[in-house]
Amino acid sequence: MTHQLTQYSYLQLLDLLTTLAFLLRGLQEGNPVVRLALNVAPDPLTGLLAVKLLALGLGVYCWRVGRERLLQRMNLLFAAVVAWNLVALIVGSLPGVNV
């Protein structure tokens, strides 16, 4: 179960980094909840960090109460999100392509 939490934490970090890459390219966040946090916070980084801290809290909660299956599913979801972000960043970096 600790492995699942470690994996979840790592995926949260990767999602944070790929989201920052999107924001630095001037692109808008796709998740409406995260977009709201980015707009409400004093600066986008603070909003993004707040969302990620909440996500980590959810992961720790799942770990503490033994919700291993839920943590596994969240890992699959965030692995897909990070992969999607990376593909979009790569495709968006190709000459003549706008994402």
C-alpha positions in Angstrom: 0.0 0.0 0.0 2.9 2.4 0.7 4.1 1.8 -2.8 0.7 3.0 -4.1 1.0 6.2 -2.1 4.5 6.8 -3.3 3.4 6.3 -6.9 0.4 8.6 -6.3 2.7 11.4 -4.9 5.1 11.0 -7.8 2.2 11.3 -10.3 1.0 14.4 -8.5 4.4 16.0 -8.9 4.5 15.1 -12.6 1.0 16.5 -13.1 2.1 19.7 -11.3 5.2 20.0 -13.6 3.3 19.4 -16.8 0.6 21.8 -15.8 3.2 24.4 -15.1 4.7 23.8 -18.6 1.2 24.4 -20.1 0.8 27.6 -18.1 4.2 28.9 -19.2 3.3 28.3 -22.8 0.2 30.5 -22.2 -2.3 27.7 -22.4 -5.3 27.4 -20.2 -6.0 24.6 -17.6 -8.6 22.1 -18.8 -9.9 21.1 -15.3 -12.5 23.6 -14.2 -11.8 23.1 -10.5 -8.1 23.7 -11.0 -8.8 26.7 -13.3 -11.0 28.2 -10.5 -8.1 27.7 -8.0 -5.7 29.3 -10.4 -8.0 32.3 -10.8 -8.9 32.7 -7.1 -5.4 32.4 -5.7 -3.1 35.4 -5.4 -1.0 33.8 -8.2 -1.4 30.7 -10.4 1.5 28.8 -8.7 -0.1 29.2 -5.3 -3.5 28.0 -6.6 -1.9 25.0 -8.3 0.1 24.1 -5.2 -3.1 24.3 -3.1 -4.9 21.9 -5.4 -1.9 19.5 -5.3 -1.8 19.6 -1.5 -5.5 18.8 -1.4 -4.9 15.9 -3.8 -2.0 14.6 -1.7 -4.2 14.8 1.4 -6.8 12.7 -0.4 -4.1 10.2 -1.3 -2.9 10.0 2.4 -6.5 9.6 3.5 -7.0 6.6 1.1 -3.7 5.1 2.3 -4.6 5.5 6.0 -8.1 4.0 5.7 -6.9 1.1 3.5 -8.6 2.2 0.2 -5.9 0.6 -1.9 -8.2 -0.1 -4.9 -9.2 3.6 -5.0 -5.6 4.7 -4.8 -4.7 2.3 -7.7 -7.5 3.8 -9.8 -6.4 7.3 -9.0 -2.9 6.3 -10.0 -4.2 5.1 -13.4 -6.2 8.3 -13.9 -3.2 10.5 -13.1 -0.8 8.4 -15.2 -3.2 9.0 -18.1 -3.4 12.7 -17.4 0.4 13.1 -17.3 0.7 11.1 -20.5 -1.9 13.2 -22.2 -0.2 16.4 -21.0 3.2 15.2 -22.3 1.7 14.3 -25.7 -0.1 17.6 -26.0 3.1 19.5 -25.1 5.2 17.5 -27.7 2.5 17.9 -30.4 2.1 21.6 -29.5 5.9 22.1 -29.9 5.9 20.9 -33.5 6.3 23.6 -36.1 2.9 24.9 -37.3 0.8 23.1 -34.7 -1.2 24.9 -32.0 -2.8 23.0 -29.2 
